[in-house]
Amino acid sequence: MAALEAAEAALGLGQEQQQEEEENHDHDHEDGGEPAALNGLVVSEKVKSSNIDVKIPESELEAEEKGAEEERPRESDSNILDVSSNYPRDKHISIQRHLADLEKLADLREDERKPCPLCPEEKFKACYSHKLRRHLQNLHWKVSVEFEGYRMCICHLSCRPVKPNLVGDQTLSKMGAHYHCIICSATIVRRTDMIGHINRHVNKGETESRFNTVRAPKSSCKVVKESATDVQVLPNHSTPQKTDSYFNPKMKLNRQLIFCALAVLAGERKPIECLDAFGATGIMGLQWAKHLKSSVKVTINDCNENSVTMIKENCHLNKMKVKLNIKEEDNDETVGNGEENSDTIEVTKMDANVVMHLRSFDFIHLDPFGSSVNYLDSAFRNVRNLGIVSLTSTDISSLYAKAQHVALRHYGCNIVRTEYYKELAARTVIAAVTR
């Protein structure tokens, strides 16, 4: 009997501890604790006493989980982020739609001091609602960057990595303000850099946070006509740093001179194989094929996927057939088996040096962004006898003696600024080609 009474007393003690543990568990849930569920599997918690392990029934845990799941939609309804389906759920708190959402995030109350949600306590201490509202509006909201209805506010939190040699109070001073990109979640320090960063995403067609390249909508593209040739161009098409498919209307004379040189060569022998190694929009090769027709076999190359897609669209826009390179011929739907017409343009996607090493051409045109000296070796390796290599160099900072060490590295010449600096630049390029 004494043993039975001792067991009953121990069981009663275990039940009291179980009730206390359940009350603490419910209290933790009200304070924002995590429910007892991992990856959808219910975990039965054990309350440890001195002698007996008492298990909580799984039915009670399931009831608590259902209550927690019912509370989650309410929290998401009041969530400040208001995330659309195009963007991920883990956007930073500095990205909001309205100023009221940012104020709601701070949980402003008239009778309580609240800290700023975008500033550390060391930078901005807790204050009353009127001062905090003015702080959010003047410091964070006014210098925000807008994109598709969202505002990327400036953030002062410790989001950016700190240099390892900075310790102690130096780290707080070196955190600095920054922006969080709504597309790729990158942190950018300056507002102008953030605007340029977003514009580069838009120009490349990356308007969704899914880490895959999406073409820009056709409504953002416009059609430009030059020498009876129509080409689609992207926004900021005349700024090479901000677009993939570079098109400079001011280089029309350059394209005409190159076309004249090709026309002379086409009059001597037919047909000739010509290569536009850096196609961009494909305007150069399209003009060759449209005006010289059966006298030339045009190949347009570019290593950028968006540029290759735009070249194909421009070929169809000018009623030209597209012949893909050897690796993609099986998937080609525009050209039949072994069919080659005079209005067919071959489009390749690879490095310019690789193309010129693989095949021989009668006419090669090099127009890279910057210096063309890196492509001269492969160009002269496979150009046919009595062929022509035309090149356009846009690195005028080094050729005009603004960066003399770059000119020495690229062209092997010591250039001095003179009155005839343009002629000297042309002679420098010709000397490098000759060597």
Secondary structure, 3 states (H helix, E strand, C coil): CHHHHHHHHHHHHHHHHHHHHHHHHHHHHHCCCCCCEECCEECCCEEECCCCEEECCHHHHHHHHHHHHHHHHHHHHCCCCCCCCCCCCCCCCCEECCHHHHHHHHCCCCCCCECCCCCCCCCCCCECHHHHHHHHHHHHHCCCEEECCEEECCECCCCCCCCCCCCCHHHHHHHCCEEECCCCCCEECCHHHHHHHHHHHHHCCCCCCCCCCCCCCHHHCEEEEECCEEEEECCCCCCHHHCCCCCCHHHHHHHHHHHHHHHHHHHHCCCEEEEECCCCCCHHHHHHHHHHHHHEEEEEECCCHHHHHHHHHHHHHCCCEEEECHHHHHHCCCCCCCCCCCCEEEEECCCHHHHHHHCCEEEEEECCCCCCHHHHHHHHHHEEEEEEEEECCCCHHHHCCCCHHHHHHHHCCCCCCCCCHHHHHHHHHHHHHHC
